[in-house]
């Protein structure tokens, strides 16, 4: 993930310079986000008054993303840039220094939990509906400051979307509370720490949330198989965009069925083109948990 920043800046200057003021061209706020939940939040709040760009393409691997020169220019040209600020965003600090970018590190607006067995905070803050609402309100504040004339519209959009999130969250909480089984086994990375904490879900997983390697060892597979047997599980979970190799192997060995639990870290191209929302993803997870917690 190393790239020579000075060379990138030279390329940017040669290609197109570092001019801003896109808002002056089409009278819209120009926003840039790193990951899909932030893209969706900006879109929900800003509506037709905001042009929002998603840097990490649909279907792309978030953990290995490295910005292109055009991505960096988009950030420099934006009226506002929203990113999480965790381990996966380590590249951001390399390009923001002394560039006058209106950048907002949203991990600072969230209630944080430590990574399992680590001193660092888990970066997957958006999997908590409570944190999603906090981020939405921060984004709304930024957009209102950029366009005070329409701030009541933005605030109303925010309130409406927060209510939608809270309604689905209430349904998820009730589903978990009414389930005899409150345990999930994730045969994948585990970006759901905040979700699990919020709803009282117990869990075990093959890897941590930002594990650099997902190559399964015999030791890890044995642990997963033993968990299936000890808990008498019917289902094992994988994350979106996973190759499902571990889950499939576990299914072959134990007979468990595979369910996808969506972290909203990224979405497929089809979902992106259909305009899927964070709330839509929450509703998918609600259906999956109703089945998976049987």
C-alpha positions, 0 to 999 in steps of 0.5 A, a space after each residue: 500500500 505504499 505509493 510515492 506521494 510526491 509523484 502522485 501530486 506531480 501527476 495530478 498537477 500535470 493532468 488537471 491541476 488542483 482546482 476546487 469550486 465545483 459547487 460554483 459550476 453546478 451550484 451543488 455541493 461536491 462530496 466524496 466518501 470512502 465506503 458505501 455507508 457514508 456514500 448512502 448517508 450523504 446521498 440521503 441527507 443531501 438529495 439533489 443538492 449534493 453530488 457524491 462520489 464513492 471512491 472504493 468501487 462496488 465489489 472492490 476489496 476495501 482492505 487493499 484499496 489504494 487511491 489513484 491519482 484521479 481519486 486524490 484529485 476528487 478529494 482535493 476538489 471536493 467541498 467535503 470528504 468523509 472517511 472512517 479513519 480506521 486501519 483501512 484508511 491509513 492512506 488518507 493521512 498521507 494525502 491530506 497534509 497541508 492541502 486544505 481539504 475539508 476532511 471529516 474523520 467519522 470514527 471521532 463521532 462514534 461510540 468505540 469498541 476495542 478490537 478483540 484481543 487488540 489495543 486498537 479500536 474496531 473501525 467497523 463503526 457503521 454496523 451499529 445503528 446508533 453509530 450510523 445515526 451519530 454519523 448521519 448527524 455529523 454529515 448533516 451538520 457539515 452539509 448545513 454549514 456548506 449550504 445554510 440556505 437549505 439547512 432545514 431540508 437537510 435536517 428533515 432528510 436526516 431526521 427521516 433517515 434516522 427514523 428509518 434506521 431506528 425502526 429497523 434496528 428496533 425490529 432486529 433487537 426484538 428478533 434477537 430478544 425473542 430468539 432462544 439462540 443468540 449465537 452466530 458463527 461467522 466463517 469469515 472475517 468478523 466486522 460485526 462487533 458493534 452490531 453484536 454488542 448493540 443487540 446482545 448477540 454472542 459470536 465466534 469467527 474464523 478471523 478478526 474484522 480486518 485480518 490481512 490473511 484469510 487462509 484457513 489453518 487446520 487449527 482454525 477449521 477444527 475450532 469452527 467444526 467443534 463450535 458447530 457441534 458444541 452449539 448444535 448449529 444449523 447455520 454458519 454465516 459469511 460476509 458479503 463479497 466473500 468467496 465462502 471457501 471456509 463456510 463451504 468447507 464447514 458446510 461439507 464437514 458438518 452439514 450446516 447451511 450458509 447465510 450471508 450477513 451483510 456488513 455494508 462495507 461494500 456492495 455488489 455492482 448490481 446492488 449499487 446500480 439498483 440504489 440499495 440503501 443502508 436501511 435495505 441492508 439492515 432489512 436483509 440482515 433482519 431476515 437473515 437473523 430471523 432464520 439464523 437464530 432459530 
